[in-house]
Amino acid sequence: MSQPHFWHLDAQYALWHPCTQMKDHETYPLLPIQRGSGIWLEDVHGHRYMDAISSWWVNLFGHCHPDINAALQDQLQTLEHVILAGCTHEAAVTLANRLVNIAPKGLTRCFFADNGASAVEIALKMSFHSWINLGQPQKKRFVTLEGGYHGETLGALSVTHVPQFRKAYGPLLFDVISVTSPDAYLRLEGESSEEYALRALVEVETLFAQKHTEIAAFILEPLVQCSTGMRMYHPIYLTKLRALCDHYQIHLIADEIAVGFGRTGTMFACEQANITPDLMCLSKALTGGYLPLSCVLASEAIYQSFYADHPSQKAFLHSHSYTGNALACRAALATLNLFEKYQTLQNNQRLIQRLADKLAPFHDHPHISDVRQCGMIAAWECVADKNTQQPYPAHERRGLKMHLQALKKGVLIRPLGDTVYIIPPYIITEEQIDWLLSNIWDIISEVSTHR
Ligand SMILES: *Cc1c(COP(=O)(O)O)cnc(C)c1O
């Protein structure tokens, strides 16, 4: 008898997949990927799929890019990894300097970790500990936005406000203060997204006035709240929030894990509000989608609050075994080189415009509402009735059906509920954008008429 193929879900299948009800895969087969090249993924049967979600938003320049591959091969010849406490190495030093140079002015120090949630944990601990070092131990509360997502370890989950991720773990999480999201979707009829963002700030101002002595930091995703459904808001919120945080001595933590590295059209989303956060978390696209790596960029003031003679016990005692991994740092350096080689930020403007042009007809689709775009992120809601904004009953799982239908057409998407979005790698061409959106139009039309 022949062995079952590796992708067959049976009693021998040891692999437990992330964010997945495994039983679903009794009905919907897993997609067994064999290779990737540029924007395309290829399965074991030789079928190709356009990676329209950059493999969970991490990939920027396509799969198996020759430059990143070459950098990794070179690094493999010299140093794969070394402990980063007591030792240092060129790739980590160079990367830290380059990140500080491209980051909003005022972020001067770079602390590495190996995934997004860990970067968030570090930022929270740094803020809290920094206030202790400055003699303000009562500043220990965190403020978050409704709908905010910051990862799924317990600390990161505590400041996450997406009900489906939190529900089961509520009793394990620490208490945070959540304020209304500036999400433009929530604005009243006739209200602009800017007016709504300013209105949402009133609540923050009242909160800060009352509780600033106990608040350490405000953490948020700048411009786009991605995991909750690609919710977008006006940059005025960030500009004004920065001023409020300064006035009340509260740290601003920008979680740019998803929006950093050009996703919103600028290198970092904070640039569009002309602000510098006190702490900035980066991960996902940092290595071009190759290897796990994250970092927290910190202001000089925060760094200096830890800098003291040893007996003071002010040091930041946090570490991960693979902190500053040399291979991951080299992949990140090669990725930053590609931004220069391809003039990515300038050239993406053409792609962003093409995306806007091809999205325009979506506004009139009878089952699509709230079409929105921020740079290289486009999203919309699939609804049963556009006029009443009536959603589909959740049990119909329309988003899942769209994912399956898209696979048949050679497109990989992964809707969040009934929110469909695309986050393509930057190597996508204008012709490929046309192809992708015309296919997605068809997919939505087919699935929305299913009974
Ligand atoms: C993905 C994400 C995280 C968590 O990163 P992981 O590497 O998945 O732990 C945190 N914050 C934001 C905004 C994210 O999109």
The ligand as a Tripos MOL2 file, in Angstrom:
@<TRIPOS>MOLECULE
LIG
   15    15     1     0     0
SMALL
NO_CHARGES

@<TRIPOS>ATOM
      1 C1          0.7710   40.5400   13.2510 C.3       1 LIG1
      2 C2          0.7280   41.6340   14.2270 C.ar      1 LIG1
      3 C3          1.2720   41.4980   15.5200 C.ar      1 LIG1
      4 C4          1.8410   40.1970   16.0220 C.3       1 LIG1
      5 O1          2.9500   39.7810   15.3060 O.3       1 LIG1
      6 P1          3.3570   38.2120   15.3550 P.3       1 LIG1
      7 O2          4.6740   38.1490   14.6850 O.co2     1 LIG1
      8 O3          2.2760   37.4960   14.5960 O.co2     1 LIG1
      9 O4          3.3850   37.8280   16.7850 O.co2     1 LIG1
     10 C5          1.2410   42.5850   16.3500 C.ar      1 LIG1
     11 N1          0.7250   43.7520   15.9630 N.ar      1 LIG1
     12 C6          0.2000   43.9370   14.7410 C.ar      1 LIG1
     13 C7         -0.3470   45.2770   14.3570 C.3       1 LIG1
     14 C8          0.1530   42.8810   13.8390 C.ar      1 LIG1
     15 O5         -0.4210   43.0380   12.6430 O.3       1 LIG1
@<TRIPOS>BOND
     1     1     2 1
     2     2     3 ar
     3     2    14 ar
     4     3     4 1
     5     3    10 ar
     6     4     5 1
     7     5     6 1
     8     6     7 2
     9     6     8 1
    10     6     9 1
    11    10    11 ar
    12    11    12 ar
    13    12    13 1
    14    12    14 ar
    15    14    15 1
@<TRIPOS>SUBSTRUCTURE
     1 LIG1         1 GROUP 0 **** ****
